[in-house]
Amino acid sequence: MKTLLAELRPALLLTVLFTALLGGAYPVLVWGTGQLLFPTAANGSLVRDADGTLRGSALLAQGFTGDRYFHPRPSAAGAGYDAAASSGSNLGPTSRKLAGLVAADVAAYRARNSLPAGASVPADAVTRSGSGLDPHISPANAALQADRVARARGLPLDQVRALIASHTAAPDWGVFGEPRVNVLLLNRALDALRP
């Protein structure tokens, strides 16, 4: 008859082996591969000034305000754009509260961008994303904000539209998703013009 130690020995050896393998070697391999092949993405897609000052991440929305900037999607994350409290609104499509919020956001969007009362408003301009931190807006949303931004900055509208076009990303691999504009990168490009 086997002793207790003989019975436990394979279990203990496998526990130590798999802890070292899956708790040590595998994470180091994944980290190293990310650092080697995708260093920017692996480190958070951080956006820095020329002097190294951190301005944000291209993966997380920021709350831009004022007429000089393009505005991101509304956020339900904490007090707004709070990465520590990432979440959607959790309101369903039949929710009266959601309908009221969207109607108020549509009116505010039209007023902020000097649009007529019946003007169509892109869905991403008035609805929260699942994370509350989506850094992108649709090209249609950016186009409707272009006139306000051009006026506030004293820039020709064609120049602002060209900037939007140059910052519009195609669907991933040409198939997945929709064209999109990263608000942080677009606003930084505007600031670089310094009119």
HUDAJO-V485344 format. One record per residue. N is the residue number from 1. RES is the residue in one small letter. PSI is psi in degrees with one decimal (999 if undefined). D_FIRST is the distance of its C-alpha to the first C-alpha in whole Angstrom. Layout:
n->N res->RES psi->PSI d_first->D_FIRST
n->N res->RES psi->PSI d_first->D_FIRST
//
This chain:
n->1 res->m psi->135.8 d_first->0
n->2 res->k psi->148.9 d_first->4
n->3 res->t psi->165.6 d_first->6
n->4 res->l psi->-40.4 d_first->10
n->5 res->l psi->-39.8 d_first->12
n->6 res->a psi->-33.5 d_first->10
n->7 res->e psi->-38.9 d_first->10
n->8 res->l psi->-24.6 d_first->14
n->9 res->r psi->-50.4 d_first->15
n->10 res->p psi->-38.4 d_first->16
n->11 res->a psi->-42.9 d_first->18
n->12 res->l psi->-42.1 d_first->20
n->13 res->l psi->-43.4 d_first->21
n->14 res->l psi->-36.8 d_first->22
n->15 res->t psi->-46.1 d_first->24
n->16 res->v psi->-44.4 d_first->25
n->17 res->l psi->-51.1 d_first->26
n->18 res->f psi->-29.1 d_first->28
n->19 res->t psi->-45.2 d_first->30
n->20 res->a psi->-41.7 d_first->31
n->21 res->l psi->-54.1 d_first->32
n->22 res->l psi->-21.9 d_first->33
n->23 res->g psi->-11.7 d_first->35
n->24 res->g psi->-66.0 d_first->36
n->25 res->a psi->-47.1 d_first->37
n->26 res->y psi->-49.4 d_first->38
n->27 res->p psi->-39.0 d_first->40
n->28 res->v psi->-40.3 d_first->42
n->29 res->l psi->-45.9 d_first->42
n->30 res->v psi->-44.3 d_first->44
n->31 res->w psi->-47.1 d_first->46
n->32 res->g psi->-41.1 d_first->47
n->33 res->t psi->-43.2 d_first->48
n->34 res->g psi->-43.8 d_first->50
n->35 res->q psi->-36.0 d_first->52
n->36 res->l psi->-47.4 d_first->53
n->37 res->l psi->-32.0 d_first->54
n->38 res->f psi->61.0 d_first->55
n->39 res->p psi->-37.6 d_first->56
n->40 res->t psi->-50.7 d_first->58
n->41 res->a psi->-39.9 d_first->56
n->42 res->a psi->-23.7 d_first->53
n->43 res->n psi->19.2 d_first->55
n->44 res->g psi->9.8 d_first->57
n->45 res->s psi->48.6 d_first->60
n->46 res->l psi->142.3 d_first->62
n->47 res->v psi->123.0 d_first->65
n->48 res->r psi->153.7 d_first->67
n->49 res->d psi->172.2 d_first->71
n->50 res->a psi->-30.1 d_first->72
n->51 res->d psi->2.9 d_first->72
n->52 res->g psi->-1.8 d_first->68
n->53 res->t psi->127.4 d_first->69
n->54 res->l psi->127.9 d_first->66
n->55 res->r psi->-11.6 d_first->68
n->56 res->g psi->-164.6 d_first->65
n->57 res->s psi->139.7 d_first->62
n->58 res->a psi->-6.8 d_first->63
n->59 res->l psi->-8.1 d_first->61
n->60 res->l psi->134.4 d_first->62
n->61 res->a psi->153.2 d_first->65
n->62 res->q psi->152.1 d_first->67
n->63 res->g psi->91.3 d_first->70
n->64 res->f psi->136.2 d_first->73
n->65 res->t psi->170.9 d_first->76
n->66 res->g psi->153.6 d_first->80
n->67 res->d psi->-17.0 d_first->82
n->68 res->r psi->-10.4 d_first->82
n->69 res->y psi->151.1 d_first->78
n->70 res->f psi->141.0 d_first->76
n->71 res->h psi->141.2 d_first->74
n->72 res->p psi->-177.4 d_first->71
n->73 res->r psi->153.7 d_first->69
n->74 res->p psi->154.3 d_first->69
n->75 res->s psi->141.8 d_first->66
n->76 res->a psi->9.7 d_first->64
n->77 res->a psi->105.3 d_first->61
n->78 res->g psi->-129.2 d_first->62
n->79 res->a psi->8.6 d_first->65
n->80 res->g psi->117.0 d_first->66
n->81 res->y psi->33.1 d_first->64
n->82 res->d psi->106.0 d_first->62
n->83 res->a psi->-21.7 d_first->59
n->84 res->a psi->-12.1 d_first->56
n->85 res->a psi->44.3 d_first->57
n->86 res->s psi->125.5 d_first->57
n->87 res->s psi->161.5 d_first->58
n->88 res->g psi->-175.4 d_first->60
n->89 res->s psi->-19.9 d_first->62
n->90 res->n psi->20.5 d_first->60
n->91 res->l psi->131.4 d_first->63
n->92 res->g psi->170.1 d_first->63
n->93 res->p psi->-18.2 d_first->66
n->94 res->t psi->5.3 d_first->67
n->95 res->s psi->126.3 d_first->67
n->96 res->r psi->-33.8 d_first->71
n->97 res->k psi->-43.1 d_first->70
n->98 res->l psi->-43.9 d_first->69
n->99 res->a psi->-40.2 d_first->72
n->100 res->g psi->-42.4 d_first->74
n->101 res->l psi->-44.8 d_first->72
n->102 res->v psi->-43.3 d_first->73
n->103 res->a psi->-41.4 d_first->77
n->104 res->a psi->-40.4 d_first->77
n->105 res->d psi->-36.5 d_first->76
n->106 res->v psi->-46.9 d_first->78
n->107 res->a psi->-43.0 d_first->81
n->108 res->a psi->-40.0 d_first->80
n->109 res->y psi->-45.5 d_first->79
n->110 res->r psi->-43.9 d_first->83
n->111 res->a psi->-45.2 d_first->84
n->112 res->r psi->-33.9 d_first->83
n->113 res->n psi->14.1 d_first->83
n->114 res->s psi->46.1 d_first->87
n->115 res->l psi->149.1 d_first->86
n->116 res->p psi->160.4 d_first->88
n->117 res->a psi->-35.6 d_first->87
n->118 res->g psi->6.9 d_first->86
n->119 res->a psi->139.7 d_first->84
n->120 res->s psi->138.8 d_first->81
n->121 res->v psi->129.2 d_first->78
n->122 res->p psi->143.5 d_first->75
n->123 res->a psi->-37.1 d_first->72
n->124 res->d psi->-12.0 d_first->70
n->125 res->a psi->-17.3 d_first->73
n->126 res->v psi->5.1 d_first->72
n->127 res->t psi->149.6 d_first->69
n->128 res->r psi->146.5 d_first->66
n->129 res->s psi->170.5 d_first->63
n->130 res->g psi->-33.5 d_first->59
n->131 res->s psi->-20.3 d_first->58
n->132 res->g psi->2.9 d_first->62
n->133 res->l psi->23.0 d_first->62
n->134 res->d psi->120.2 d_first->63
n->135 res->p psi->-3.4 d_first->65
n->136 res->h psi->153.5 d_first->67
n->137 res->i psi->164.7 d_first->70
n->138 res->s psi->155.1 d_first->71
n->139 res->p psi->-32.9 d_first->74
n->140 res->a psi->-40.2 d_first->76
n->141 res->n psi->-45.2 d_first->76
n->142 res->a psi->-40.3 d_first->77
n->143 res->a psi->-37.6 d_first->80
n->144 res->l psi->-23.6 d_first->81
n->145 res->q psi->-13.5 d_first->80
n->146 res->a psi->-42.2 d_first->82
n->147 res->d psi->-43.5 d_first->86
n->148 res->r psi->-46.1 d_first->85
n->149 res->v psi->-43.1 d_first->83
n->150 res->a psi->-45.0 d_first->86
n->151 res->r psi->-47.1 d_first->89
n->152 res->a psi->-31.7 d_first->87
n->153 res->r psi->-7.7 d_first->86
n->154 res->g psi->33.0 d_first->90
n->155 res->l psi->152.6 d_first->88
n->156 res->p psi->138.6 d_first->89
n->157 res->l psi->-37.6 d_first->87
n->158 res->d psi->-35.0 d_first->87
n->159 res->q psi->-40.7 d_first->85
n->160 res->v psi->-40.9 d_first->83
n->161 res->r psi->-38.6 d_first->82
n->162 res->a psi->-37.0 d_first->82
n->163 res->l psi->-40.7 d_first->79
n->164 res->i psi->-46.5 d_first->77
n->165 res->a psi->-39.6 d_first->77
n->166 res->s psi->-16.7 d_first->76
n->167 res->h psi->12.5 d_first->73
n->168 res->t psi->120.7 d_first->72
n->169 res->a psi->138.8 d_first->69
n->170 res->a psi->165.1 d_first->68
n->171 res->p psi->147.6 d_first->65
n->172 res->d psi->130.9 d_first->62
n->173 res->w psi->23.3 d_first->62
n->174 res->g psi->2.7 d_first->65
n->175 res->v psi->-44.0 d_first->64
n->176 res->f psi->126.9 d_first->61
n->177 res->g psi->-164.8 d_first->63
n->178 res->e psi->160.6 d_first->67
n->179 res->p psi->147.0 d_first->69
n->180 res->r psi->157.7 d_first->69
n->181 res->v psi->125.1 d_first->70
n->182 res->n psi->116.6 d_first->69
n->183 res->v psi->-42.7 d_first->71
n->184 res->l psi->-47.3 d_first->70
n->185 res->l psi->-37.6 d_first->70
n->186 res->l psi->-45.0 d_first->74
n->187 res->n psi->-34.4 d_first->75
n->188 res->r psi->-38.2 d_first->74
n->189 res->a psi->-37.9 d_first->76
n->190 res->l psi->-45.6 d_first->79
n->191 res->d psi->-30.8 d_first->79
n->192 res->a psi->-23.5 d_first->79
n->193 res->l psi->-32.2 d_first->83
n->194 res->r psi->57.0 d_first->84
n->195 res->p psi->999 d_first->87
//
